[in-house]
Amino acid sequence: MTSIALFNNKGGVGKTTLTYHLAHMIRRLGLSVLAVDLDPQANLTSMCLEETEIEELWENSSELIDQGAAMAGLPGTGRVRSGQTIADAVRPILEGTGDIAVVEPARLQPDLWLLPGSLDLSRFEDKLSNEWSRDYAGDIAAIRTSTSFHRIIEQAARAVDADIVLIDVGPNLGAINRAALISADTRDAGDASAAG
């Protein structure tokens, strides 16, 4: 499995759109893909899921549906369940009640999966930032916090047998993006043996 984070410090340059289309194109090439939404704006999740699925996933009513701008569909599409976002996975760390929670990626198509984002992920920014310096002192809780995205992505990728993981991140240099970039591979494991 190879993981790639798509990052640019400037917003509006097409990172999310590129992640979405790369995921679909790589799947068409015959590889299994896990798309991960680590942007607290959760635009990749919004691109991949129906409005009613987002309502179900985030457990709040959709303003678009409430205002009549989007049609209310039948609940329970089966692709998503509430409590299955990246924010839900880190909630035990954020609340001090434990380590990461296992979340199930949403199956979008055969061999194409989404680890959904949530607006609640922004609450994790301060926790990650505060733990960063404690990592160097060997604080185990801080290390677990800083490596949480890597471990969540690894679990999800193994669960769906993903060949490629594409990580969408937001346009900033904050702690969430630092942890997201650290969680991505720098090179494919196959290259290490070839280098020799």
N, C-alpha and C positions, 0 to 999 in steps of 0.2 A: 504494500500500500504506500502510495506517495501522496503527501498533502501539500497543497499550494495555497498560500494566502495572497489574495489580490488586494494590494494596498496602494493608495496615492493620498498624500496629505491634502490635496485639493478636492473639494466636493464637486459633484456634477460632471465628472469626467467619464462616467459610464462603468464604474467598477461593478456595480450590482448587475447591470444589464449584461456586461461581459461574463460575469460569473454564471448567470442564468443560461446564456446561450452556449458557453463552453460546456456546461454540465450536460445540456441536451446533445450537443455535437459529439462529445466524448462517448456518451452512451450509445449514440448511433454507430460509433466505431467499434462497438462490441465490448466496451469496458463498463464495469459497474461503478457508479458515481454516487458519492455522498456530498451534497451541497450543505454547507454550514453557515448559518446566519449569525455572525458575531457583531453585527452593527446594531447598536441599541435602537436605531430607527426602524429596524426589522423590515426593510423594503424588499429584500429577497423573499422573505416569508410571504409578504403581500403579493408579490409577483407570482408565486408558485401555488398559492391556495385560493380557494373561493372565499368570498366575504363571509358566508355562513360558517365555513371551516375556521376562519380566524376568530369569529365570535365564540365558537366552541372551544378552540385552543386556548384563548386568552380569558375565557369566562367573563366577557363583558359584551354588552350589546353594541352593535355596529351603528355608528352615526349615519353611515351611508344607507343602511337598511331603514333606520328610523326616519330618515328624511325622504325616503322614497327614491333615492338616487341609485340604489342597487336592489335587485329583486331578492326577496327572502326565499331561500331555497329550502329544501327538506333537510331538517337537522339529521345528524348522524350519518354522514357520508361514509364513515368507516376509515377514512384516511388519517384522521387526527383524533386525539383525545386530550381533554384538558389536563394541565399539569405535565406536559411533555415538551417543554421548551428548554433552551440553554439556561434561561433565568431560573427555571424550576430545578435544574440540575445543580446549580450553585447555591440555591436557597439555604440548604443546611449549613454551608460554610458561612454565608452571610449572617444567618441568625445564630450561629455558634452552637448548633445542635448536632453537628456531625460532618462527615465528609460528603463528597459529591453523591447525588442521587442518580440512579440509572434512568435515562429517558430513552424512549423508542423513537427512532427516526420515522417520519411519515413517508410512505411509499407513494411517489408521484406517478411513476410508470415502472414497467419491468426494468430493473437495474438502475433506477434513478430514485434517490432518496433525499429527503430534506431533514436536517436537524434544525427545527424552527427557532427563530429569534423571538424576542419579546421586548416591548418598551421597558419592562421591569429590569432588564439587564443593566440599565444605566445605574441602578442602585449598587451594583457590584464594583463600580469604578473606584470609589473611595477605599473600599476594603482592599482591593488589589494594590492601590497606590501606597496605603499604609503598611502593607506587609512586605513591600519590595526590599526595603533596607534590612528588615529582619531576616530575610533569606540568607544574607551573607554571614549572619551570626549563627546560622545553622538551626534556626527555629523551625521545628518540624511543621507546626501549624501554618506558618508563613509559607513554607515550601509547598505544602498541600494546596494552599490558596493560589499561589503563583503558577502551579502546574495543573490547576483544575481543568482548564480548557483542553490541554493536551490529553489528559486522562479521559475526559468526556468524549472527545473526538475519537480516541483510540477504541473505547468501548463501543461506540456507535458504529464505527467502521468495521470492527470485527463482527458485530451483530448482523450486519447486512452484507458482509464479505465484499467491501468496497475495494476496487483497484485504485481509484483516484478520489481524493478528498479536495474539494474546492472551498476555501474559506473566504467569505465576504466580510470585510471590516469597514468601519466608518472612516471618515476623512479627518483624522486628528492624530496627535501623537500621545494620547492618553494611555493610562494603565491597561485598559481593555485591549487596545491594539498592540501594546507591547507584549502582553501575555499571548495574544492571538498569533503574532509573528513568531514568537519563540516556540509556539506549539506546532508550527509548520515545519516540514522537512526543508533542509537546505540542498539536499541532493538525494537521488534515488539510491537505495541500499545496493542495488546492482552495480552502480558506478564505483562504489568503494572497492569491490573486489577486482574490478577491471583496472583501477588505478594502481593496484598493487603491490 
